Amino acid sequence: MLRRLSLSALFLIAGCAPAPQPIPTPPLLSTAGLDRVMGKDARALTALFGEPGLDIREGPARKLQFACDVCVLDLYLYPPAAGGVPVVTYVDARRPGGEDFDRASCVAALARRLQSR
Protein backbone atom coordinates (compact mmCIF):
# COMPACT_ATOMS: atom_id res chain seq x y z
CA MET A 1 0.00 0.00 0.00
CA LEU A 2 2.82 2.41 0.89
CA ARG A 3 4.47 1.62 -2.43
CA ARG A 4 1.23 2.41 -4.28
CA LEU A 5 0.94 5.76 -2.45
CA SER A 6 4.55 6.63 -3.25
CA LEU A 7 4.01 5.80 -6.89
CA SER A 8 0.79 7.86 -6.97
CA ALA A 9 2.60 10.81 -5.36
CA LEU A 10 5.37 10.54 -7.95
CA PHE A 11 2.89 10.67 -10.84
CA LEU A 12 1.11 13.62 -9.21
CA ILE A 13 4.38 15.53 -8.87
CA ALA A 14 5.43 14.62 -12.39
CA GLY A 15 2.14 16.00 -13.69
CA CYS A 16 3.00 19.39 -12.14
CA ALA A 17 6.45 19.59 -13.69
CA PRO A 18 6.76 21.96 -16.60
CA ALA A 19 6.86 20.40 -20.03
CA PRO A 20 10.35 20.29 -21.52
CA GLN A 21 11.06 23.34 -23.65
CA PRO A 22 12.34 22.83 -27.18
CA ILE A 23 15.91 23.94 -27.77
CA PRO A 24 15.85 27.06 -29.94
CA THR A 25 17.65 26.74 -33.22
CA PRO A 26 20.01 29.52 -34.22
CA PRO A 27 18.76 31.75 -37.01
CA LEU A 28 19.97 30.79 -40.44
CA LEU A 29 22.14 33.54 -41.85
CA SER A 30 21.88 34.22 -45.52
CA THR A 31 25.07 33.87 -47.52
CA ALA A 32 23.76 36.24 -50.22
CA GLY A 33 26.53 38.59 -51.25
CA LEU A 34 29.20 36.44 -49.61
CA ASP A 35 30.13 34.45 -52.70
CA ARG A 36 33.46 36.33 -52.85
CA VAL A 37 34.53 34.77 -49.53
CA MET A 38 32.54 31.59 -48.80
CA GLY A 39 34.57 28.49 -49.63
CA LYS A 40 37.75 30.50 -50.30
CA ASP A 41 41.13 29.72 -48.75
CA ALA A 42 43.51 32.13 -47.00
CA ARG A 43 45.46 32.79 -50.19
CA ALA A 44 42.35 33.92 -52.08
CA LEU A 45 41.27 36.11 -49.15
CA THR A 46 44.67 37.79 -48.97
CA ALA A 47 44.49 38.48 -52.71
CA LEU A 48 41.04 40.04 -52.23
CA PHE A 49 41.63 42.06 -49.03
CA GLY A 50 45.40 42.28 -48.49
CA GLU A 51 47.16 41.02 -45.38
CA PRO A 52 44.84 40.22 -42.46
CA GLY A 53 45.15 42.27 -39.30
CA LEU A 54 44.72 39.08 -37.30
CA ASP A 55 45.53 35.46 -38.15
CA ILE A 56 44.67 32.99 -35.40
CA ARG A 57 45.12 29.23 -35.69
CA GLU A 58 43.64 26.71 -33.32
CA GLY A 59 44.09 23.11 -34.33
CA PRO A 60 42.84 22.72 -37.90
CA ALA A 61 40.72 25.91 -37.66
CA ARG A 62 41.82 29.40 -38.62
CA LYS A 63 40.35 32.87 -38.14
CA LEU A 64 41.35 35.76 -40.36
CA GLN A 65 40.32 39.31 -39.51
CA PHE A 66 40.26 42.23 -41.91
CA ALA A 67 39.26 45.76 -40.95
CA CYS A 68 38.67 49.19 -42.40
CA ASP A 69 37.17 52.40 -41.03
CA VAL A 70 33.65 51.08 -41.76
CA CYS A 71 33.74 47.51 -40.41
CA VAL A 72 35.63 44.52 -39.06
CA LEU A 73 35.26 41.18 -40.86
CA ASP A 74 36.01 37.85 -39.20
CA LEU A 75 36.37 34.87 -41.52
CA TYR A 76 36.44 31.37 -40.04
CA LEU A 77 38.19 28.70 -42.07
CA TYR A 78 37.90 24.96 -41.52
CA PRO A 79 39.24 22.06 -43.57
CA PRO A 80 36.67 20.23 -45.71
CA ALA A 81 35.38 16.93 -44.32
CA ALA A 82 37.77 15.00 -46.55
CA GLY A 83 40.70 17.10 -45.27
CA GLY A 84 42.79 19.54 -47.19
CA VAL A 85 43.21 23.30 -47.16
CA PRO A 86 40.90 25.19 -44.75
CA VAL A 87 38.22 27.31 -46.44
CA VAL A 88 35.73 29.90 -45.19
CA THR A 89 32.63 28.32 -43.69
CA TYR A 90 31.41 31.20 -41.49
CA VAL A 91 31.58 35.00 -41.70
CA ASP A 92 30.90 37.63 -39.04
CA ALA A 93 30.96 41.43 -39.37
CA ARG A 94 30.65 44.36 -37.01
CA ARG A 95 31.34 48.06 -36.82
CA PRO A 96 34.64 49.05 -35.18
CA GLY A 97 32.61 49.95 -32.05
CA GLY A 98 31.19 46.40 -31.86
CA GLU A 99 27.67 46.90 -33.27
CA ASP A 100 26.44 44.34 -35.82
CA PHE A 101 27.12 45.16 -39.46
CA ASP A 102 25.85 43.58 -42.67
CA ARG A 103 28.35 40.91 -43.71
CA ALA A 104 28.01 41.39 -47.48
CA SER A 105 28.39 45.17 -47.13
CA CYS A 106 31.57 44.68 -45.11
CA VAL A 107 33.01 42.33 -47.74
CA ALA A 108 32.26 44.96 -50.43
CA ALA A 109 33.77 47.81 -48.35
CA LEU A 110 36.98 45.87 -47.71
CA ALA A 111 37.34 44.84 -51.36
CA ARG A 112 36.84 48.47 -52.49
CA ARG A 113 39.45 49.64 -49.99
CA LEU A 114 42.14 47.44 -51.55
CA GLN A 115 41.10 48.34 -55.12
CA SER A 116 41.37 52.08 -54.40
CA ARG A 117 45.01 51.80 -53.33
LOLOSE-346444 format. One record per residue (C-alpha): residue in three letters; x negated, y, z negated. Coordinates in steps of 0.25 Angstrom, whole numbers, plus 2048, in hexadecimal, padded with zeros to 3 digits. Last residue first. Layout:
REM residues N
ALA; X; Y; Z
...
END
This chain:
REM residues 117
ARG; 74C; 8CF; 8D5
SER; 75B; 8D0; 8DA
GLN; 75C; 8C1; 8DC
LEU; 757; 8BE; 8CE
ARG; 762; 8C7; 8C8
ARG; 76D; 8C2; 8D2
ALA; 76B; 8B3; 8CD
LEU; 76C; 8B7; 8BF
ALA; 779; 8BF; 8C1
ALA; 77F; 8B4; 8CA
VAL; 77C; 8A9; 8BF
CYS; 782; 8B3; 8B4
SER; 78E; 8B5; 8BD
ALA; 790; 8A6; 8BE
ARG; 78F; 8A4; 8AF
ASP; 799; 8AE; 8AB
PHE; 794; 8B5; 89E
ASP; 796; 8B1; 88F
GLU; 791; 8BC; 885
GLY; 783; 8BA; 87F
GLY; 77E; 8C8; 880
PRO; 775; 8C4; 88D
ARG; 783; 8C0; 893
ARG; 785; 8B1; 894
ALA; 784; 8A6; 89D
ASP; 784; 897; 89C
VAL; 782; 88C; 8A7
TYR; 782; 87D; 8A6
THR; 77D; 871; 8AF
VAL; 771; 878; 8B5
VAL; 767; 86D; 8BA
PRO; 75C; 865; 8B3
VAL; 753; 85D; 8BD
GLY; 755; 84E; 8BD
GLY; 75D; 844; 8B5
ALA; 769; 83C; 8BA
ALA; 772; 844; 8B1
PRO; 76D; 851; 8B7
PRO; 763; 858; 8AE
TYR; 768; 864; 8A6
LEU; 767; 873; 8A8
TYR; 76E; 87D; 8A0
LEU; 76F; 88B; 8A6
ASP; 770; 897; 89D
LEU; 773; 8A5; 8A3
VAL; 771; 8B2; 89C
CYS; 779; 8BE; 8A2
VAL; 779; 8CC; 8A7
ASP; 76B; 8D2; 8A4
CYS; 765; 8C5; 8AA
ALA; 763; 8B7; 8A4
PHE; 75F; 8A9; 8A8
GLN; 75F; 89D; 89E
LEU; 75B; 88F; 8A1
LYS; 75F; 883; 899
ARG; 759; 876; 89A
ALA; 75D; 868; 897
PRO; 755; 85B; 898
GLY; 750; 85C; 889
GLU; 751; 86B; 885
ARG; 74C; 875; 88F
ILE; 74D; 884; 88E
ASP; 74A; 88E; 899
LEU; 74D; 89C; 895
GLY; 74B; 8A9; 89D
PRO; 74D; 8A1; 8AA
GLU; 743; 8A4; 8B6
GLY; 74A; 8A9; 8C2
PHE; 759; 8A8; 8C4
LEU; 75C; 8A0; 8D1
ALA; 74E; 89A; 8D3
THR; 74D; 897; 8C4
LEU; 75B; 890; 8C5
ALA; 757; 888; 8D0
ARG; 74A; 883; 8C9
ALA; 752; 881; 8BC
ASP; 75B; 877; 8C3
LYS; 769; 87A; 8C9
GLY; 776; 872; 8C7
MET; 77E; 87E; 8C3
VAL; 776; 88B; 8C6
ARG; 77A; 891; 8D3
ASP; 787; 88A; 8D3
LEU; 78B; 892; 8C6
GLY; 796; 89A; 8CD
ALA; 7A1; 891; 8C9
THR; 79C; 887; 8BE
SER; 7A8; 889; 8B6
LEU; 7A7; 886; 8A7
LEU; 7B0; 87B; 8A2
PRO; 7B5; 87F; 894
PRO; 7B0; 876; 889
THR; 7B9; 86B; 885
PRO; 7C1; 86C; 878
ILE; 7C0; 860; 86F
PRO; 7CF; 85B; 86D
GLN; 7D4; 85D; 85F
PRO; 7D7; 851; 856
ALA; 7E5; 852; 850
PRO; 7E5; 858; 842
ALA; 7E6; 84E; 837
CYS; 7F4; 84E; 831
GLY; 7F7; 840; 837
ALA; 7EA; 83A; 832
ILE; 7EE; 83E; 823
LEU; 7FC; 836; 825
PHE; 7F4; 82B; 82B
LEU; 7EB; 82A; 820
ALA; 7F6; 82B; 815
SER; 7FD; 81F; 81C
LEU; 7F0; 817; 81C
SER; 7EE; 81B; 80D
LEU; 7FC; 817; 80A
ARG; 7FB; 80A; 811
ARG; 7EE; 806; 80A
LEU; 7F5; 80A; 7FC
MET; 800; 800; 800
END
